[in-house]
């Protein structure tokens, strides 16, 4: 069954304080799992103010690189003041084919709510693939299995509790 439109997958969790090392390792594992589920979701670039600028900064899933993207001057054992933030995009040639993923990790208070969101392109293969409910659900299962969130947003953008 096809979903009318899709815009994003969003998962949210609170009260899970993690240091930079824990967040870095978890993020790398998640991105590797995401790539195994769908190889099209395996190439990422740093977010930038321009398409050209972003294409110059491919994200490699190496510990030091991901750690730097989460926090440039933090030690492995440091905890975030609120959360560690980073995001990537796919480097598509047009906005309609662009999609991105954002992370807020390591927080343990209401100000530092942890989340992961994947925004979908407006058209193209990936959009059509994940409009199929079963494919969207497999992707959501990966997000839930890895991050163990408290809530997620469903097809109708309703917040669903997992507790």
Backbone as CSV, one residue per row, in Angstrom:
resi,resn,N_x,N_y,N_z,CA_x,CA_y,CA_z,C_x,C_y,C_z
1,UNK,0.838,-1.176,0.000,0.000,0.000,0.000,0.888,1.248,0.000
2,UNK,0.569,2.185,-0.880,1.356,3.420,-0.957,0.778,4.484,-0.032
3,UNK,1.662,5.197,0.593,1.296,6.328,1.431,1.131,7.530,0.510
4,UNK,0.177,8.374,0.812,-0.078,9.536,-0.039,1.182,10.384,-0.224
5,UNK,1.751,10.858,0.855,3.014,11.603,0.814,3.829,11.239,2.043
6,UNK,5.135,11.390,1.928,6.019,11.205,3.075,6.928,12.414,3.160
7,UNK,7.255,12.800,4.351,8.170,13.923,4.518,9.370,13.544,5.372
8,UNK,9.148,12.779,6.448,10.265,12.457,7.325,9.943,11.324,8.273
9,UNK,11.009,10.780,8.850,10.917,9.866,9.995,11.544,10.631,11.151
10,UNK,10.849,10.667,12.288,11.355,11.355,13.471,11.188,10.432,14.669
11,UNK,12.279,10.261,15.422,12.218,9.535,16.687,12.799,10.430,17.771
12,UNK,12.289,10.268,18.992,12.648,11.160,20.101,12.848,10.333,21.365
13,UNK,13.883,10.690,22.128,14.082,10.064,23.437,14.680,11.081,24.396
14,UNK,14.442,10.871,25.679,14.936,11.788,26.708,15.736,11.010,27.750
15,UNK,16.369,11.765,28.634,17.043,11.196,29.808,18.007,10.060,29.485
16,UNK,18.858,10.274,28.493,19.887,9.290,28.192,21.208,10.015,27.981
17,UNK,21.831,10.346,29.078,23.094,11.075,29.026,24.187,10.163,28.483
18,UNK,24.885,10.645,27.450,25.981,9.890,26.862,27.133,10.838,26.559
19,UNK,28.340,10.343,26.734,29.489,11.184,26.440,29.796,11.155,24.942
20,UNK,30.785,11.934,24.547,31.106,12.066,23.126,31.502,10.733,22.506
21,UNK,32.274,9.952,23.217,32.691,8.642,22.685,31.490,7.743,22.430
22,UNK,30.584,7.663,23.385,29.392,6.825,23.226,28.539,7.295,22.053
23,UNK,28.356,8.600,21.941,27.547,9.150,20.846,28.208,8.904,19.495
24,UNK,29.516,9.090,19.424,30.244,8.883,18.176,30.132,7.434,17.718
25,UNK,30.383,6.521,18.620,30.320,5.099,18.273,28.917,4.683,17.855
26,UNK,27.922,5.155,18.577,26.544,4.806,18.256,26.131,5.365,16.894
27,UNK,26.544,6.580,16.607,26.210,7.203,15.325,26.856,6.443,14.166
28,UNK,28.102,6.047,14.313,28.777,5.286,13.258,28.064,3.955,13.015
29,UNK,27.745,3.257,14.073,27.048,1.974,13.938,25.702,2.175,13.260
30,UNK,24.959,3.205,13.652,23.658,3.466,13.039,23.795,3.732,11.539
31,UNK,24.743,4.585,11.166,24.910,4.913,9.749,25.348,3.698,8.933
32,UNK,26.138,2.820,9.528,26.507,1.570,8.848,25.281,0.673,8.674
33,UNK,24.465,0.579,9.701,23.235,-0.222,9.611,22.278,0.355,8.570
34,UNK,22.185,1.670,8.531,21.324,2.338,7.557,21.792,2.019,6.138
35,UNK,23.099,2.061,5.934,23.675,1.766,4.613,23.415,0.310,4.221
36,UNK,23.462,-0.615,5.184,23.165,-2.022,4.873,21.709,-2.217,4.503
37,UNK,20.819,-1.453,5.134,19.397,-1.562,4.812,19.122,-1.034,3.408
38,UNK,19.756,0.092,3.068,19.522,0.723,1.768,20.805,1.443,1.362
39,UNK,21.523,0.894,0.406,22.807,1.470,0.007,22.671,2.909,-0.476
40,UNK,21.486,3.291,-0.928,21.279,4.680,-1.359,21.369,5.635,-0.178
41,UNK,21.239,5.127,1.033,21.331,5.950,2.242,22.709,5.801,2.885
42,UNK,23.721,5.566,2.058,25.052,5.322,2.580,26.090,6.375,2.251
43,UNK,25.751,7.350,1.427,26.699,8.406,1.078,26.138,9.728,1.593
44,UNK,26.945,10.390,2.421,26.506,11.628,3.062,27.557,12.718,2.909
45,UNK,27.091,13.951,2.985,27.957,15.124,2.943,27.596,16.027,4.111
46,UNK,28.569,16.823,4.552,28.297,17.782,5.613,27.299,18.810,5.094
47,UNK,26.433,19.270,5.970,25.503,20.327,5.582,26.288,21.613,5.394
48,UNK,25.867,22.413,4.432,26.597,23.622,4.079,25.605,24.692,3.649
49,UNK,26.106,25.907,3.512,25.261,27.002,3.043,25.029,26.946,1.544
50,UNK,25.860,26.203,0.837,25.683,26.080,-0.611,25.840,24.625,-1.021
51,UNK,25.224,24.252,-2.112,25.319,22.894,-2.636,26.780,22.565,-2.960
52,UNK,27.467,23.497,-3.607,28.869,23.293,-3.980,29.739,23.100,-2.733
53,UNK,29.527,23.926,-1.730,30.297,23.805,-0.493,30.070,22.476,0.197
54,UNK,28.832,22.019,0.196,28.519,20.746,0.820,29.161,19.570,0.103
55,UNK,29.235,19.642,-1.216,29.812,18.554,-2.000,31.315,18.408,-1.764
56,UNK,31.936,19.416,-1.205,33.373,19.349,-0.922,33.667,18.573,0.366
57,UNK,32.646,18.300,1.156,32.867,17.710,2.474,32.091,16.417,2.658
58,UNK,32.579,15.363,2.030,31.948,14.060,2.189,32.170,13.568,3.616
59,UNK,31.177,12.909,4.153,31.258,12.358,5.510,31.763,10.924,5.422
60,UNK,32.906,10.697,6.032,33.466,9.346,6.119,33.188,8.809,7.512
61,UNK,32.798,7.554,7.566,32.413,6.951,8.840,33.630,6.456,9.609
62,UNK,34.511,7.384,9.886,35.696,7.125,10.686,35.516,7.844,12.016
63,UNK,35.995,7.225,13.062,35.761,7.734,14.415,36.128,9.211,14.561
64,UNK,37.349,9.586,14.206,37.794,10.973,14.412,36.964,11.965,13.605
65,UNK,36.547,11.571,12.420,35.735,12.446,11.583,34.354,12.673,12.204
66,UNK,33.690,11.615,12.597,32.351,11.745,13.189,32.439,12.478,14.528
67,UNK,33.446,12.172,15.307,33.638,12.862,16.588,33.767,14.373,16.367
68,UNK,34.555,14.778,15.372,34.741,16.196,15.055,33.417,16.841,14.631
69,UNK,32.603,16.107,13.899,31.321,16.661,13.454,30.342,16.843,14.614
70,UNK,30.472,16.017,15.646,29.619,16.160,16.831,30.124,17.272,17.754
71,UNK,31.436,17.367,17.902,32.025,18.400,18.768,33.492,18.560,18.422
72,UNK,33.849,19.731,17.957,35.214,19.978,17.480,36.262,19.971,18.590
73,UNK,35.922,20.433,19.781,36.935,20.600,20.827,36.647,19.803,22.102
74,UNK,35.805,18.800,22.025,35.463,18.019,23.212,36.352,16.789,23.326
75,UNK,36.564,16.360,24.547,37.268,15.107,24.814,36.261,13.961,24.762
76,UNK,36.752,12.758,24.550,35.875,11.582,24.467,34.945,11.451,25.671
77,UNK,35.438,11.789,26.855,34.671,11.580,28.078,33.702,12.719,28.389
78,UNK,33.725,13.766,27.584,32.862,14.922,27.847,31.410,14.634,27.502
79,UNK,30.539,15.232,28.321,29.103,15.175,28.082,28.677,16.523,27.510
80,UNK,27.638,16.532,26.688,27.208,17.809,26.103,26.514,18.685,27.138
81,UNK,26.564,20.002,26.907,25.820,20.907,27.771,24.322,20.632,27.602
82,UNK,23.888,20.505,26.379,22.495,20.137,26.084,22.477,18.836,25.280
83,UNK,22.941,18.880,24.034,23.115,17.687,23.199,24.246,17.957,22.212
84,UNK,24.752,16.885,21.622,25.660,17.011,20.483,24.787,17.042,19.236
85,UNK,25.036,17.994,18.352,24.215,18.160,17.151,25.044,17.979,15.894
86,UNK,24.495,17.291,14.936,25.093,17.233,13.607,24.029,16.805,12.613
87,UNK,24.315,17.029,11.352,23.400,16.629,10.298,24.127,16.482,8.985
88,UNK,23.579,15.648,8.114,24.182,15.378,6.823,23.110,15.443,5.732
89,UNK,23.533,15.538,4.477,22.596,15.482,3.352,23.211,14.621,2.256
90,UNK,22.423,14.266,1.272,22.855,13.301,0.262,23.606,13.890,-0.919
91,UNK,23.661,15.191,-1.067,24.404,15.798,-2.158,23.698,15.773,-3.498
92,UNK,22.379,15.666,-3.494,21.630,15.598,-4.751,21.759,16.884,-5.561
93,UNK,21.624,16.742,-6.871,21.778,17.874,-7.782,20.619,18.861,-7.695
94,UNK,19.449,18.408,-7.230,18.290,19.297,-7.131,17.660,19.190,-5.747
95,UNK,16.937,20.222,-5.355,16.239,20.194,-4.066,15.225,19.065,-4.002
96,UNK,14.554,18.783,-5.114,13.515,17.753,-5.132,14.069,16.366,-4.828
97,UNK,15.353,16.147,-5.110,15.975,14.845,-4.870,16.821,14.829,-3.598
98,UNK,16.908,15.957,-2.922,17.720,16.062,-1.708,17.006,15.480,-0.501
99,UNK,17.781,14.865,0.352,17.272,14.414,1.647,18.395,14.540,2.659
100,UNK,18.029,14.577,3.915,19.029,14.774,4.952,18.697,14.012,6.210
101,UNK,19.684,13.931,7.074,19.503,13.264,8.355,20.138,14.135,9.432
102,UNK,19.436,14.310,10.544,19.907,15.149,11.648,19.888,14.363,12.948
103,UNK,20.857,14.689,13.802,21.000,13.993,15.071,21.176,14.994,16.204
104,UNK,20.533,14.727,17.316,20.723,15.434,18.573,20.933,14.338,19.609
105,UNK,22.159,14.219,20.109,22.539,13.047,20.912,23.187,13.430,22.237
106,UNK,23.004,12.598,23.232,23.731,12.708,24.483,23.062,13.482,25.594
107,UNK,21.909,14.084,25.346,21.258,14.916,26.354,20.483,14.123,27.384
108,UNK,20.279,14.741,28.540,19.526,14.053,29.598,18.546,14.971,30.308
109,UNK,18.123,16.034,29.643,17.154,16.927,30.270,16.176,17.441,29.216
110,UNK,15.092,18.086,29.631,14.088,18.560,28.671,14.645,19.521,27.617
111,UNK,15.672,20.286,27.962,16.260,21.201,26.992,17.058,20.416,25.954
112,UNK,17.633,19.300,26.357,18.476,18.516,25.475,17.821,17.235,25.021
113,UNK,16.622,17.315,24.472,15.941,16.125,24.001,16.713,15.521,22.835
114,UNK,16.928,14.229,22.888,17.629,13.513,21.827,16.645,13.187,20.713
115,UNK,17.126,13.253,19.481,16.282,12.864,18.367,17.117,12.534,17.151
116,UNK,16.480,11.858,16.235,17.058,11.563,14.935,15.934,11.735,13.930
117,UNK,16.195,12.479,12.875,15.169,12.665,11.849,15.781,12.538,10.465
118,UNK,15.071,11.847,9.615,15.448,11.691,8.224,14.379,12.368,7.387
119,UNK,14.762,13.401,6.644,13.814,14.066,5.751,13.961,13.462,4.365
120,UNK,12.843,13.188,3.736,12.823,12.534,2.428,12.845,13.555,1.296
121,UNK,13.300,13.106,0.105,13.203,13.976,-1.062,11.736,14.115,-1.457
122,UNK,11.456,15.032,-2.359,10.065,15.266,-2.792,9.668,14.374,-3.952
123,UNK,10.672,13.794,-4.620,10.385,12.939,-5.770,11.554,11.986,-5.978
124,UNK,11.410,11.093,-6.930,12.500,10.197,-7.282,12.383,8.815,-6.665
125,UNK,13.415,7.988,-6.911,13.421,6.591,-6.484,13.252,6.412,-4.986
126,UNK,14.002,7.167,-4.222,13.937,6.996,-2.759,12.556,7.393,-2.249
127,UNK,12.045,8.495,-2.757,10.712,8.932,-2.350,9.685,7.845,-2.665
128,UNK,9.704,7.326,-3.880,8.728,6.308,-4.287,8.907,5.017,-3.487
129,UNK,10.148,4.638,-3.223,10.408,3.415,-2.461,9.820,3.507,-1.054
130,UNK,10.028,4.622,-0.388,9.567,4.739,1.000,8.118,5.191,1.128
131,UNK,7.476,5.496,0.027,6.025,5.699,0.060,5.295,4.376,0.227
132,UNK,5.978,3.278,-0.075,5.403,1.947,0.154,5.502,1.680,1.648
133,UNK,4.364,1.503,2.260,4.270,1.425,3.717,5.239,0.396,4.324
134,UNK,5.343,-0.765,3.729,6.217,-1.816,4.263,7.676,-1.359,4.275
135,UNK,8.107,-0.654,3.247,9.487,-0.165,3.184,9.723,0.901,4.249
136,UNK,8.747,1.807,4.413,8.846,2.853,5.436,8.920,2.214,6.817
137,UNK,8.101,1.180,7.045,8.086,0.514,8.343,9.409,-0.187,8.641
138,UNK,10.052,-0.792,7.629,11.364,-1.415,7.838,12.400,-0.368,8.231
139,UNK,12.337,0.768,7.581,13.260,1.851,7.910,12.998,2.355,9.331
140,UNK,11.748,2.558,9.665,11.388,2.988,11.014,11.837,1.958,12.048
141,UNK,11.682,0.675,11.755,12.131,-0.381,12.666,13.618,-0.262,12.964
142,UNK,14.409,0.048,11.942,15.841,0.226,12.149,16.099,1.390,13.102
143,UNK,15.432,2.513,12.882,15.586,3.683,13.748,15.228,3.314,15.192
144,UNK,14.119,2.636,15.376,13.649,2.276,16.716,14.574,1.254,17.364
145,UNK,14.968,0.241,16.613,15.846,-0.800,17.156,17.180,-0.214,17.607
146,UNK,17.738,0.677,16.819,19.044,1.217,17.170,18.985,2.244,18.298
147,UNK,18.105,3.218,18.181,18.097,4.334,19.134,17.234,4.095,20.365
148,UNK,16.341,3.105,20.324,15.456,2.816,21.453,14.755,4.088,21.954
149,UNK,14.022,4.769,21.068,13.391,6.040,21.451,12.162,5.835,22.331
150,UNK,11.700,6.949,22.888,10.466,6.954,23.674,9.254,7.193,22.779
151,UNK,9.480,7.892,21.655,8.378,8.271,20.768,8.857,8.309,19.316
152,UNK,7.890,8.222,18.409,8.156,8.445,16.995,6.939,9.103,16.367
153,UNK,7.118,9.660,15.189,6.007,10.254,14.444,5.541,9.236,13.406
154,UNK,4.218,9.003,13.356,3.672,8.024,12.420,3.404,8.653,11.047
155,UNK,2.754,7.895,10.158,2.450,8.366,8.803,1.667,9.667,8.785
156,UNK,0.822,9.861,9.765,-0.032,11.060,9.818,0.573,12.156,10.681
157,UNK,1.845,12.017,11.007,2.604,12.986,11.803,2.105,13.075,13.248
158,UNK,1.479,12.005,13.739,1.081,11.943,15.136,2.239,11.414,15.957
159,UNK,2.409,11.940,17.154,3.444,11.472,18.060,2.938,10.206,18.752
160,UNK,3.689,9.101,18.604,3.305,7.809,19.164,4.275,7.449,20.274
161,UNK,3.749,7.103,21.454,4.591,6.686,22.580,4.981,5.229,22.426
162,UNK,6.223,4.919,22.755,6.700,3.545,22.713,6.887,2.965,24.106
163,UNK,6.607,3.719,25.121,6.805,3.259,26.504,5.781,2.235,26.912
